[in-house]
């Protein structure tokens, strides 16, 4: 005997869960808050997504996929400087977009260390390519520079969460670019 068909849009419910976790964080988000935001009953949540932890894993994976799509678009620009500048500017605008919660779920949620490490790796790989292509100095310590950039991203997220304007968050991005190595 087949179960009853779902009476809700799973993708819309997942999008609502992403936003709830993004707004409040994993620890502060209760199942009651999730079900209210998602428009589902607790039994429907458990049937569709499993427990809160599994829902968070799916929601954060969805968020990370979208984040990486935007990151990869920036990182494909011709030079490392252009790539990083675009990434920082796009991030500043995304962190302060009034259509979404401020800041970044991935950069502020303690449970998402692996995702932050993946962003670090992607940045380092792009910086390594910049050294190979000659648009960054040969002695550039790309691992350290990638760590610096992740710290800048986290700072931008924190500023946005604290009510920083787009202009204020962009100012952080521009200051980071002033510290970025110049082409040889």
Order of alpha helices (4+ residues) and beta strands (2+ residues): alpha-alpha-alpha-alpha-alpha-alpha-alpha-alpha-alpha
